[in-house]
Amino acid sequence: MHLIKRIAFLCVVSICMQSVAAQSISLPYFNGWEDEAENGQWIMNSGMNGPVAANRWYVSTKESFSGAHSLLISDLSVAPDTSAVYSSSTVSIVAARTIQLPRGTYDLSFAWRSYGEEGKDGLYVAWVDNMSDISTSTSMMHSWVETSQPYRGRMFYGSSRWQVETVSITSQGVPMKLVFLWTNDGTTANNPSVCIDDIQISRNSCGRPSGIKSEVTDDDVTLSWTANEGAEYEVRYDSQYAQRADTVKGVRGGEMTVEDLPNGVYNFYVRVICAPGDTSIWYPHLGVVVNAGLCLDYTNLEGEGVTCYLSSEEENPYQSVGVDRNGIDGAPSRHTVNTERGEVDPYTGGVLRVYRTGSSCRSGWAMRGREEQKP
């Protein structure tokens, strides 16, 4: 009997130690969904309805903000390749991780995209008590959605482009859950569904590098920010188009220049190192365009070095060379130059104003029904 009790006690101690280890994270914490061991610490699609829900969480290679993977919602009956596509099958479904942080205030950051629909289809983010119910529901919303920090009911929706969100969270030194909840109703699905990437958590004793801005000169980018005296910074940058990425360490003060960058769109990130073991999250400065030696005058499509091709959506996009001359009164108005205040595009039923200040140019747009789309 004593042996059985001892074995049972050892089993309980082992389980508790594993639980504490799973809750503990090293700061700064970063999850870009590339580490299978870390991914395994996340609870997804829980409860009796989770495994049978149409729209579920998956770690997928079909979308990413950086790296090769992201966390997203997919309906495999519609998108068997785990693309970010959801259906109008009602659900509220969670991906969550239990985390225990020492008492204090921390920065939380994550990259997200989700189109959805206001008040119906979208993402909620919450920092909730570890005992909170996170089971999948097909009929109701969890009560903690509206009351939990840091957003208290804010829905993330309406962006098909990646955004980076940064917010503060507080810890009382007890286990908590970081929760990403996707919900959609039973009406129209407005894809893409939600994608999550590059989750970060860390302290910041030195303060954020505020006011990050950039100046591009030919193929050089100068990044500047409001620095804290005595702090050390690191700057990371990447461009998927240019296939260029690097990290510059040991930056003092609030300015540095990266030279000889290939043409492309770059994302820059700055973090502050206050002391050993006290490193902030990466703060973003996105969408810096390096386009040295290339300038296209969109009001003159017959300018030097410019070649235009004509086709329909169904045909070879390089079917013929030329510029569509239908103009503002034509249908379709593939290319127009507008200089008069108050001009509207007749192909939109007079709804779209095409002139704001100076002059404007529109190319390659078409109308389908009541919605204007770019082919």
C-alpha positions in Angstrom: 0.0 0.0 0.0 2.8 2.4 0.9 4.5 1.6 -2.4 1.3 2.4 -4.3 0.9 5.7 -2.5 4.5 6.6 -3.2 4.1 5.9 -6.9 0.9 7.9 -7.0 2.6 10.8 -5.2 5.6 10.7 -7.6 3.2 10.8 -10.5 1.4 13.8 -9.2 4.7 15.6 -8.6 5.8 14.8 -12.1 2.6 16.1 -13.6 2.8 19.3 -11.6 6.5 19.9 -12.6 5.6 19.4 -16.3 2.7 21.8 -15.9 4.9 24.5 -14.3 7.5 24.0 -17.1 4.8 24.4 -19.7 3.7 27.7 -18.1 7.1 29.2 -17.8 8.5 31.1 -20.8 11.9 32.7 -21.4 11.8 36.4 -22.1 11.7 37.9 -24.6 9.1 35.3 -25.8 8.7 34.9 -29.5 6.6 32.4 -31.4 6.5 32.5 -35.2 5.1 29.0 -35.4 8.4 27.5 -36.6 9.2 25.6 -33.4 7.1 22.4 -33.1 7.9 22.0 -29.4 6.6 25.5 -28.6 3.6 25.0 -30.9 2.7 21.9 -28.8 2.2 24.1 -25.7 -0.8 25.7 -27.4 -4.3 24.4 -26.8 -6.4 24.6 -30.0 -9.9 23.6 -30.9 -10.7 22.3 -27.4 -14.0 20.9 -26.1 -16.4 18.4 -27.5 -17.3 20.7 -30.5 -13.7 21.5 -31.4 -12.7 18.4 -33.4 -16.0 18.5 -35.4 -16.2 22.3 -36.0 -15.9 23.2 -39.7 -13.7 26.2 -39.1 -10.6 25.3 -36.9 -7.2 26.5 -36.0 -4.2 25.1 -37.9 -0.5 25.8 -38.1 -0.1 26.3 -41.8 2.5 27.2 -44.5 -0.1 28.9 -46.7 0.2 32.3 -45.0 2.9 33.9 -43.0 4.0 37.4 -41.9 7.6 36.2 -41.6 9.2 32.8 -41.8 7.3 29.9 -43.3 4.3 29.3 -40.9 1.4 31.1 -39.2 -1.6 30.1 -37.1 -4.8 30.4 -39.0 -8.5 29.4 -39.3 -9.4 27.1 -42.2 -12.3 24.9 -43.3 -10.7 21.9 -44.8 -13.9 21.0 -46.7 -13.4 24.3 -48.6 -9.6 24.6 -48.4 -8.0 21.2 -47.9 -4.6 22.7 -48.1 -5.2 24.8 -44.9 -5.5 28.1 -46.7 -7.0 31.0 -44.8 -10.5 30.3 -45.9 -13.5 29.9 -43.6 -17.2 29.0 -44.3 -20.4 30.2 -42.8 -20.6 27.5 -40.2 -21.2 29.2 -36.9 -18.4 28.8 -34.3 -16.4 30.5 -31.5 -13.1 28.6 -31.3 -9.9 29.3 -29.3 -6.1 28.9 -29.6 -4.5 29.5 -26.2 -1.4 29.1 -24.2 -1.0 29.0 -20.4 1.8 31.5 -19.3 3.1 32.4 -15.8 4.9 35.7 -15.6 6.4 37.4 -12.6 4.3 40.3 -11.2 4.6 43.3 -13.5 3.7 45.0 -16.8 4.7 43.5 -20.1 4.5 44.3 -23.8 2.4 41.9 -26.0 2.7 42.1 -29.8 1.4 40.0 -32.6 1.0 40.2 -36.4 -2.6 39.6 -37.7 -4.8 39.8 -40.7 -8.5 39.0 -41.0 -11.2 40.4 -43.2 -14.4 39.1 -41.7 -17.3 41.4 -40.8 -17.9 43.9 -38.1 -19.7 42.4 -35.1 -20.0 39.0 -36.8 -16.8 37.5 -38.1 -13.5 38.3 -36.5 -10.8 37.8 -33.9 -10.8 38.5 -30.2 -7.6 38.6 -28.1 -7.7 38.2 -24.3 -5.4 37.7 -21.3 -7.7 35.6 -19.0 -7.6 33.6 -15.8 -6.1 30.2 -16.3 -9.3 28.5 -15.3 -11.4 30.3 -17.8 -13.6 28.2 -20.1 -12.0 28.0 -23.6 -14.1 25.2 -25.1 -15.4 25.5 -28.6 -19.0 26.7 -28.9 -21.4 26.7 -31.9 -24.1 28.8 -30.1 -22.6 31.3 -27.7 -19.8 33.7 -26.9 -17.7 33.3 -23.8 -18.5 35.9 -21.2 -14.8 36.8 -20.7 -14.6 38.2 -24.2 -16.2 41.5 -23.2 -14.4 42.0 -19.9 -10.9 40.7 -20.1 -7.8 42.8 -20.7 -6.2 44.1 -22.7 -9.0 44.8 -25.3 -12.3 44.2 -23.4 -14.3 43.1 -26.4 -12.5 44.8 -29.3 -12.9 42.7 -32.5 -10.1 42.6 -35.0 -11.4 42.5 -38.6 -11.5 44.3 -41.9 -7.8 43.9 -42.9 -6.7 41.6 -45.6 -3.2 42.9 -45.2 -0.9 42.1 -42.3 -1.0 44.5 -39.3 1.2 44.4 -36.1 -0.5 45.1 -32.9 1.3 46.1 -29.7 -0.4 46.5 -26.3 0.4 46.2 -22.5 -0.7 43.4 -20.3 -0.3 43.0 -16.5 0.6 39.9 -14.4 -0.1 39.2 -10.8 2.4 36.4 -10.8 -0.1 33.6 -11.3 -0.8 31.4 -14.4 -2.9 33.1 -17.1 -4.0 32.2 -20.6 -3.2 34.2 -23.7 -6.2 33.6 -25.9 -7.0 34.1 -29.6 -10.6 33.5 -30.3 -12.1 33.4 -33.8 -15.8 33.7 -34.2 -18.1 33.8 -37.2 -21.9 33.6 -37.6 -23.9 31.6 -40.1 -24.2 34.3 -42.8 -21.8 35.2 -45.6 -18.1 34.3 -45.1 -15.9 37.3 -45.9 -12.4 35.8 -46.5 -9.6 35.7 -45.8 -10.1 34.3 -42.3 -7.8 35.2 -39.4 -4.0 34.6 -39.5 -1.7 35.1 -36.5 2.1 35.3 -36.5 5.1 36.6 -34.6 3.7 36.6 -31.1 6.0 38.4 -28.7 6.0 39.1 -24.9 8.6 40.9 -22.8 9.4 43.5 -20.2 10.6 46.9 -21.2 12.4 48.7 -18.4 14.0 51.3 -20.7 10.9 52.4 -22.6 9.9 51.9 -26.2 12.0 53.3 -29.1 9.2 55.8 -29.9 8.7 57.7 -33.1 10.4 55.3 -35.5 10.7 56.8 -38.9 12.8 56.2 -42.1 14.4 58.1 -44.9 15.3 56.5 -48.2 18.2 57.8 -50.2 18.7 55.8 -53.4 19.4 52.3 -52.0 20.2 53.4 -48.5 17.7 53.5 -45.6 18.3 55.7 -42.5 16.2 54.6 -39.5 15.7 57.0 -36.5 13.8 57.0 -33.3 13.7 58.7 -29.9 16.4 56.9 -27.9 16.9 56.5 -24.2 20.2 57.6 -22.8 22.6 54.7 -22.3 20.4 52.1 -23.9 21.6 49.7 -26.6 19.5 48.8 -29.6 19.3 46.1 -32.2 17.7 46.7 -35.6 16.3 43.8 -37.7 15.1 44.1 -41.3 13.8 41.8 -44.0 12.2 41.8 -47.4 10.6 38.7 -48.9 10.7 40.3 -52.4 14.4 41.2 -52.2 15.3 38.0 -50.3 17.3 40.1 -47.8 17.3 39.9 -44.0 19.8 40.9 -41.4 20.2 42.1 -37.8 22.4 45.0 -36.7 23.5 44.8 -33.1 25.2 47.2 -30.7 23.5 50.4 -32.0 23.9 53.4 -29.7 21.7 56.4 -30.0 18.6 56.8 -32.1 19.8 56.5 -35.7 21.5 54.0 -38.0 21.8 53.5 -41.8 21.6 50.3 -43.8 23.3 50.7 -47.2 23.2 49.1 -50.6 19.8 47.4 -50.2 18.3 45.7 -53.3 15.0 47.1 -54.5 12.0 45.8 -52.5 9.6 46.6 -49.6 11.3 46.2 -46.2 10.0 45.8 -42.7 12.2 47.2 -40.0 12.1 46.3 -36.3 13.9 47.9 -33.3 14.3 46.5 -29.8 16.1 47.9 -26.8 18.5 46.0 -24.5 18.3 47.6 -21.1 20.5 45.0 -19.3 21.4 41.3 -19.4 18.0 39.5 -19.3 16.1 42.7 -19.9 15.4 42.9 -23.7 12.2 44.3 -25.2 10.1 43.0 -27.9 10.7 44.1 -31.5 8.9 47.3 -32.3 7.9 47.5 -36.0 8.3 50.1 -38.8 6.7 48.5 -41.8 6.5 49.0 -45.6 9.7 50.9 -46.4 10.1 51.0 -50.2 13.5 50.9 -51.7 13.2 51.6 -55.4 16.5 53.1 -56.5 16.8 54.0 -60.1 13.2 53.3 -61.0 10.4 56.0 -61.2 7.3 55.4 -63.2 5.1 58.3 -64.3 1.7 56.8 -64.3 0.2 59.7 -66.2 2.5 58.8 -69.2 2.3 55.1 -70.1 4.3 55.7 -73.3 7.3 57.2 -71.5 10.8 56.0 -71.9 11.4 52.4 -70.6 7.6 51.7 -70.1 5.9 48.8 -71.9 2.1 48.2 -71.4 0.3 45.0 -72.2 -3.4 44.5 -73.0 -5.6 41.5 -72.2 -8.7 40.3 -70.5 -8.6 38.3 -67.2 -9.2 35.0 -69.1 -6.5 35.6 -71.7 -2.7 35.7 -71.7 -1.8 38.8 -69.7 0.9 39.6 -72.4 -1.4 39.2 -75.4 -0.7 42.5 -77.0 1.4 45.7 -76.5 -0.3 49.1 -76.2 -2.3 51.5 -74.1 -6.1 51.4 -73.8 -7.5 54.7 -75.2 -11.1 54.4 -74.1 -10.5 57.3 -71.6 -12.8 58.7 -68.9 -16.0 58.2 -71.0 -15.1 54.7 -72.2 -16.2 51.4 -70.9 -14.1 49.9 -69.4 -11.9 52.9 -68.4 -8.7 51.0 -68.1 -6.4 54.1 -67.9 -7.5 57.6 -67.2 -5.7 60.8 -66.3 -7.9 63.3 -64.4 -7.2 67.0 -63.8 -10.6 68.6 -63.3 -12.0 69.0 -59.8 -15.3 67.1 -59.3 -14.7 64.5 -62.1 -16.3 61.1 -61.5 -15.9 57.8 -63.3 -19.0 57.1 -65.3 -18.2 53.4 -65.3 -19.0 53.5 -61.5 -22.3 55.1 -62.1 -20.9 58.5 -61.1 -20.2 57.2 -57.6 -16.4 57.2 -57.5 -14.7 60.6 -57.4 -11.4 60.3 -59.3 -9.9 63.7 -58.5 -8.8 64.9 -55.1 -5.8 67.3 -55.3 -3.4 68.1 -58.1 -4.1 65.3 -60.5 -4.9 61.6 -60.3 -4.4 58.5 -62.4 -6.3 55.2 -62.4 -5.4 52.1 -64.2 -6.8 48.6 -64.5 -10.1 48.9 -62.6 -13.5 47.4 -63.4 -17.0 47.2 -61.9 -18.9 44.1 -61.1 -22.4 44.8 -59.8 -22.2 47.4 -57.1 -18.6 46.6 -56.1 -15.5 48.1 -57.6 -12.7 45.6 -58.0 -9.2 45.4 -59.4 -8.7 42.6 -61.9 
